Amino acid sequence: MTTAPSKRPTHKLYSVCKLKDGKSSWTEIGAAWPHKDGDGFSFKMTAMPAPGGEFILRRDRPRPAPAQA
């Protein structure tokens, strides 16, 4: 298995739980790096998902800077 990760992960791993008000709570629980052959990912988890939560893997994109007052 080829798992030499780059310095920065390409994806973030989230645990997503539905709340009583119908909204969702997203908690970042890890990161992922693609394998060199493109057929899989290596994961590094920093927390465990909440029971009943879903795993969501999303491409890591820079967030815009907050607006200054």
A tleap script that builds the chain and sets N, CA, C and O, in Angstrom:
source leaprc.protein.ff14SB
mol = sequence {
  NMET THR THR ALA PRO SER LYS ARG PRO THR
  HIE LYS LEU TYR SER VAL CYS LYS LEU LYS
  ASP GLY LYS SER SER TRP THR GLU ILE GLY
  ALA ALA TRP PRO HIE LYS ASP GLY ASP GLY
  PHE SER PHE LYS MET THR ALA MET PRO ALA
  PRO GLY GLY GLU PHE ILE LEU ARG ARG ASP
  ARG PRO ARG PRO ALA PRO ALA GLN CALA
}
set mol.1.N position { 0.846 -1.180 0.000 }
set mol.1.CA position { 0.000 0.000 0.000 }
set mol.1.C position { 0.885 1.234 0.000 }
set mol.1.O position { 1.844 1.311 0.767 }
set mol.2.N position { 0.573 2.196 -0.850 }
set mol.2.CA position { 1.335 3.431 -0.931 }
set mol.2.C position { 0.597 4.512 -0.166 }
set mol.2.O position { -0.499 4.919 -0.552 }
set mol.3.N position { 1.203 4.982 0.930 }
set mol.3.CA position { 0.503 5.944 1.769 }
set mol.3.C position { 1.368 7.141 2.131 }
set mol.3.O position { 1.142 7.763 3.168 }
set mol.4.N position { 2.340 7.476 1.315 }
set mol.4.CA position { 3.201 8.606 1.648 }
set mol.4.C position { 2.403 9.902 1.550 }
set mol.4.O position { 2.230 10.433 0.453 }
set mol.5.N position { 1.909 10.426 2.688 }
set mol.5.CA position { 1.089 11.624 2.619 }
set mol.5.C position { 1.911 12.866 2.330 }
set mol.5.O position { 3.078 12.969 2.709 }
set mol.6.N position { 1.263 13.818 1.640 }
set mol.6.CA position { 1.903 15.109 1.447 }
set mol.6.C position { 1.851 15.845 2.780 }
set mol.6.O position { 1.282 15.345 3.750 }
set mol.7.N position { 2.435 17.013 2.824 }
set mol.7.CA position { 2.468 17.773 4.070 }
set mol.7.C position { 1.073 18.232 4.478 }
set mol.7.O position { 0.762 18.249 5.669 }
set mol.8.N position { 0.235 18.601 3.529 }
set mol.8.CA position { -1.097 19.125 3.826 }
set mol.8.C position { -2.151 18.132 3.335 }
set mol.8.O position { -2.069 17.659 2.202 }
set mol.9.N position { -3.140 17.810 4.172 }
set mol.9.CA position { -4.177 16.878 3.717 }
set mol.9.C position { -5.031 17.513 2.625 }
set mol.9.O position { -5.206 18.731 2.587 }
set mol.10.N position { -5.553 16.685 1.749 }
set mol.10.CA position { -6.416 17.187 0.681 }
set mol.10.C position { -7.883 17.186 1.085 }
set mol.10.O position { -8.694 17.886 0.478 }
set mol.11.N position { -8.233 16.403 2.110 }
set mol.11.CA position { -9.617 16.285 2.551 }
set mol.11.C position { -9.688 16.340 4.074 }
set mol.11.O position { -8.726 16.011 4.767 }
set mol.12.N position { -10.846 16.762 4.581 }
set mol.12.CA position { -11.111 16.753 6.023 }
set mol.12.C position { -12.238 15.755 6.295 }
set mol.12.O position { -13.139 15.587 5.473 }
set mol.13.N position { -12.181 15.104 7.438 }
set mol.13.CA position { -13.190 14.129 7.842 }
set mol.13.C position { -14.036 14.744 8.951 }
set mol.13.O position { -13.506 15.282 9.924 }
set mol.14.N position { -15.352 14.658 8.796 }
set mol.14.CA position { -16.282 15.246 9.761 }
set mol.14.C position { -17.242 14.184 10.275 }
set mol.14.O position { -17.556 13.218 9.580 }
set mol.15.N position { -17.700 14.379 11.496 }
set mol.15.CA position { -18.827 13.628 12.042 }
set mol.15.C position { -20.005 14.590 12.005 }
set mol.15.O position { -19.929 15.698 12.536 }
set mol.16.N position { -21.102 14.159 11.373 }
set mol.16.CA position { -22.270 15.019 11.223 }
set mol.16.C position { -23.452 14.376 11.944 }
set mol.16.O position { -23.814 13.232 11.668 }
set mol.17.N position { -24.045 15.125 12.867 }
set mol.17.CA position { -25.203 14.653 13.638 }
set mol.17.C position { -26.374 15.594 13.410 }
set mol.17.O position { -26.212 16.814 13.379 }
set mol.18.N position { -27.559 15.008 13.249 }
set mol.18.CA position { -28.783 15.802 13.118 }
set mol.18.C position { -29.194 16.295 14.495 }
set mol.18.O position { -29.155 15.542 15.468 }
set mol.19.N position { -29.592 17.566 14.577 }
set mol.19.CA position { -30.049 18.157 15.822 }
set mol.19.C position { -31.574 18.169 15.858 }
set mol.19.O position { -32.228 17.975 14.833 }
set mol.20.N position { -32.127 18.393 17.024 }
set mol.20.CA position { -33.579 18.379 17.189 }
set mol.20.C position { -34.279 19.452 16.361 }
set mol.20.O position { -35.422 19.263 15.945 }
set mol.21.N position { -33.603 20.581 16.116 }
set mol.21.CA position { -34.215 21.665 15.345 }
set mol.21.C position { -34.135 21.446 13.834 }
set mol.21.O position { -34.505 22.326 13.057 }
set mol.22.N position { -33.651 20.270 13.416 }
set mol.22.CA position { -33.557 19.953 11.994 }
set mol.22.C position { -32.240 20.344 11.357 }
set mol.22.O position { -31.972 19.974 10.214 }
set mol.23.N position { -31.413 21.087 12.078 }
set mol.23.CA position { -30.094 21.471 11.562 }
set mol.23.C position { -29.109 20.342 11.813 }
set mol.23.O position { -29.449 19.346 12.451 }
set mol.24.N position { -27.899 20.495 11.316 }
set mol.24.CA position { -26.839 19.499 11.505 }
set mol.24.C position { -25.658 20.124 12.217 }
set mol.24.O position { -25.359 21.304 12.036 }
set mol.25.N position { -24.997 19.327 13.020 }
set mol.25.CA position { -23.778 19.741 13.709 }
set mol.25.C position { -22.609 19.026 13.060 }
set mol.25.O position { -22.562 17.796 13.052 }
set mol.26.N position { -21.651 19.793 12.508 }
set mol.26.CA position { -20.472 19.238 11.860 }
set mol.26.C position { -19.277 19.411 12.785 }
set mol.26.O position { -18.968 20.525 13.206 }
set mol.27.N position { -18.602 18.302 13.102 }
set mol.27.CA position { -17.413 18.338 13.942 }
set mol.27.C position { -16.251 17.715 13.173 }
set mol.27.O position { -16.330 16.562 12.750 }
set mol.28.N position { -15.182 18.472 12.995 }
set mol.28.CA position { -14.002 17.937 12.309 }
set mol.28.C position { -13.349 16.893 13.206 }
set mol.28.O position { -13.052 17.164 14.369 }
set mol.29.N position { -13.126 15.690 12.660 }
set mol.29.CA position { -12.542 14.614 13.460 }
set mol.29.C position { -11.281 14.035 12.832 }
set mol.29.O position { -10.706 13.090 13.371 }
set mol.30.N position { -10.841 14.584 11.701 }
set mol.30.CA position { -9.620 14.055 11.110 }
set mol.30.C position { -9.343 14.638 9.732 }
set mol.30.O position { -9.989 15.587 9.288 }
set mol.31.N position { -8.361 14.036 9.074 }
set mol.31.CA position { -7.925 14.488 7.753 }
set mol.31.C position { -7.565 13.276 6.900 }
set mol.31.O position { -7.373 12.175 7.416 }
set mol.32.N position { -7.475 13.494 5.581 }
set mol.32.CA position { -7.171 12.397 4.659 }
set mol.32.C position { -6.206 12.863 3.573 }
set mol.32.O position { -6.237 14.011 3.129 }
set mol.33.N position { -5.359 11.939 3.165 }
set mol.33.CA position { -4.401 12.151 2.087 }
set mol.33.C position { -4.616 11.058 1.048 }
set mol.33.O position { -4.748 9.890 1.413 }
set mol.34.N position { -4.656 11.404 -0.241 }
set mol.34.CA position { -4.848 10.362 -1.261 }
set mol.34.C position { -3.600 9.506 -1.416 }
set mol.34.O position { -2.477 9.979 -1.237 }
set mol.35.N position { -3.814 8.244 -1.752 }
set mol.35.CA position { -2.692 7.357 -2.085 }
set mol.35.C position { -2.128 7.772 -3.435 }
set mol.35.O position { -2.838 8.332 -4.270 }
set mol.36.N position { -0.860 7.497 -3.641 }
set mol.36.CA position { -0.197 7.876 -4.899 }
set mol.36.C position { -0.871 7.251 -6.114 }
set mol.36.O position { -0.905 7.858 -7.184 }
set mol.37.N position { -1.419 6.017 -5.954 }
set mol.37.CA position { -2.053 5.360 -7.093 }
set mol.37.C position { -3.467 5.858 -7.351 }
set mol.37.O position { -4.088 5.453 -8.333 }
set mol.38.N position { -3.999 6.744 -6.474 }
set mol.38.CA position { -5.313 7.327 -6.669 }
set mol.38.C position { -6.484 6.437 -6.293 }
set mol.38.O position { -7.635 6.824 -6.494 }
set mol.39.N position { -6.218 5.250 -5.748 }
set mol.39.CA position { -7.292 4.301 -5.448 }
set mol.39.C position { -7.746 4.297 -3.993 }
set mol.39.O position { -8.540 3.437 -3.613 }
set mol.40.N position { -7.277 5.213 -3.176 }
set mol.40.CA position { -7.704 5.218 -1.785 }
set mol.40.C position { -7.133 6.397 -1.031 }
set mol.40.O position { -6.483 7.271 -1.606 }
set mol.41.N position { -7.388 6.409 0.283 }
set mol.41.CA position { -6.943 7.486 1.154 }
set mol.41.C position { -6.331 6.914 2.418 }
set mol.41.O position { -6.674 5.812 2.845 }
set mol.42.N position { -5.419 7.675 3.014 }
set mol.42.CA position { -4.931 7.410 4.371 }
set mol.42.C position { -5.592 8.440 5.270 }
set mol.42.O position { -5.641 9.626 4.946 }
set mol.43.N position { -6.106 7.966 6.416 }
set mol.43.CA position { -6.797 8.852 7.351 }
set mol.43.C position { -6.002 8.998 8.631 }
set mol.43.O position { -5.338 8.062 9.078 }
set mol.44.N position { -6.077 10.184 9.215 }
set mol.44.CA position { -5.556 10.418 10.557 }
set mol.44.C position { -6.714 11.024 11.333 }
set mol.44.O position { -7.156 12.135 11.041 }
set mol.45.N position { -7.204 10.283 12.328 }
set mol.45.CA position { -8.340 10.757 13.110 }
set mol.45.C position { -7.842 11.370 14.405 }
set mol.45.O position { -6.964 10.822 15.071 }
set mol.46.N position { -8.419 12.523 14.755 }
set mol.46.CA position { -8.049 13.222 15.984 }
set mol.46.C position { -9.128 13.097 17.044 }
set mol.46.O position { -8.926 13.504 18.188 }
set mol.47.N position { -10.284 12.532 16.671 }
set mol.47.CA position { -11.389 12.317 17.601 }
set mol.47.C position { -12.257 11.190 17.045 }
set mol.47.O position { -12.151 10.830 15.872 }
set mol.48.N position { -13.109 10.643 17.895 }
set mol.48.CA position { -14.042 9.604 17.463 }
set mol.48.C position { -15.374 10.257 17.119 }
set mol.48.O position { -15.741 11.268 17.718 }
set mol.49.N position { -16.109 9.682 16.148 }
set mol.49.CA position { -17.406 10.261 15.797 }
set mol.49.C position { -18.429 10.032 16.899 }
set mol.49.O position { -18.313 9.092 17.685 }
set mol.50.N position { -19.424 10.895 16.946 }
set mol.50.CA position { -20.512 10.735 17.905 }
set mol.50.C position { -21.343 9.518 17.510 }
set mol.50.O position { -21.510 9.248 16.321 }
set mol.51.N position { -21.866 8.780 18.489 }
set mol.51.CA position { -22.733 7.640 18.153 }
set mol.51.C position { -23.923 8.104 17.307 }
set mol.51.O position { -24.567 9.107 17.614 }
set mol.52.N position { -24.194 7.367 16.255 }
set mol.52.CA position { -25.298 7.716 15.370 }
set mol.52.C position { -24.958 8.767 14.338 }
set mol.52.O position { -25.800 9.105 13.506 }
set mol.53.N position { -23.748 9.293 14.371 }
set mol.53.CA position { -23.349 10.318 13.405 }
set mol.53.C position { -22.912 9.697 12.088 }
set mol.53.O position { -22.613 8.505 12.019 }
set mol.54.N position { -22.878 10.503 11.062 }
set mol.54.CA position { -22.387 10.088 9.754 }
set mol.54.C position { -20.949 10.541 9.593 }
set mol.54.O position { -20.533 11.533 10.191 }
set mol.55.N position { -20.182 9.806 8.774 }
set mol.55.CA position { -18.872 10.273 8.353 }
set mol.55.C position { -19.066 11.037 7.056 }
set mol.55.O position { -19.753 10.564 6.151 }
set mol.56.N position { -18.463 12.217 6.961 }
set mol.56.CA position { -18.484 13.001 5.735 }
set mol.56.C position { -17.041 13.361 5.397 }
set mol.56.O position { -16.320 13.903 6.234 }
set mol.57.N position { -16.624 13.060 4.171 }
set mol.57.CA position { -15.283 13.398 3.699 }
set mol.57.C position { -15.429 14.514 2.675 }
set mol.57.O position { -16.112 14.351 1.664 }
set mol.58.N position { -14.785 15.649 2.940 }
set mol.58.CA position { -14.886 16.803 2.060 }
set mol.58.C position { -13.501 17.297 1.671 }
set mol.58.O position { -12.557 17.230 2.458 }
set mol.59.N position { -13.397 17.794 0.438 }
set mol.59.CA position { -12.137 18.382 -0.013 }
set mol.59.C position { -11.817 19.573 0.891 }
set mol.59.O position { -12.699 20.371 1.205 }
set mol.60.N position { -10.563 19.689 1.304 }
set mol.60.CA position { -10.136 20.794 2.157 }
set mol.60.C position { -9.966 22.041 1.303 }
set mol.60.O position { -9.127 22.075 0.403 }
set mol.61.N position { -10.756 23.055 1.583 }
set mol.61.CA position { -10.683 24.320 0.852 }
set mol.61.C position { -10.422 25.438 1.846 }
set mol.61.O position { -10.976 25.431 2.945 }
set mol.62.N position { -9.587 26.394 1.476 }
set mol.62.CA position { -9.342 27.523 2.384 }
set mol.62.C position { -10.637 28.281 2.650 }
set mol.62.O position { -11.441 28.492 1.742 }
set mol.63.N position { -10.830 28.684 3.887 }
set mol.63.CA position { -12.001 29.468 4.246 }
set mol.63.C position { -11.701 30.952 4.025 }
set mol.63.O position { -10.580 31.404 4.258 }
set mol.64.N position { -12.709 31.708 3.574 }
set mol.64.CA position { -12.471 33.148 3.390 }
set mol.64.C position { -12.223 33.820 4.737 }
set mol.64.O position { -12.741 33.393 5.769 }
set mol.65.N position { -11.429 34.867 4.702 }
set mol.65.CA position { -11.124 35.614 5.937 }
set mol.65.C position { -12.395 36.308 6.403 }
set mol.65.O position { -13.181 36.781 5.582 }
set mol.66.N position { -12.607 36.373 7.736 }
set mol.66.CA position { -13.792 37.065 8.235 }
set mol.66.C position { -13.745 38.554 7.888 }
set mol.66.O position { -12.675 39.160 7.819 }
set mol.67.N position { -14.930 39.124 7.671 }
set mol.67.CA position { -15.015 40.557 7.342 }
set mol.67.C position { -14.602 41.387 8.536 }
set mol.67.O position { -14.963 41.079 9.672 }
set mol.68.N position { -13.852 42.430 8.284 }
set mol.68.CA position { -13.388 43.324 9.351 }
set mol.68.C position { -14.407 44.431 9.550 }
set mol.68.O position { -14.987 44.934 8.587 }
set mol.69.N position { -14.624 44.807 10.799 }
set mol.69.CA position { -15.601 45.860 11.111 }
set mol.69.C position { -15.064 47.232 10.838 }
set mol.69.O position { -15.763 48.223 11.049 }
savepdb mol mol.pdb
quit
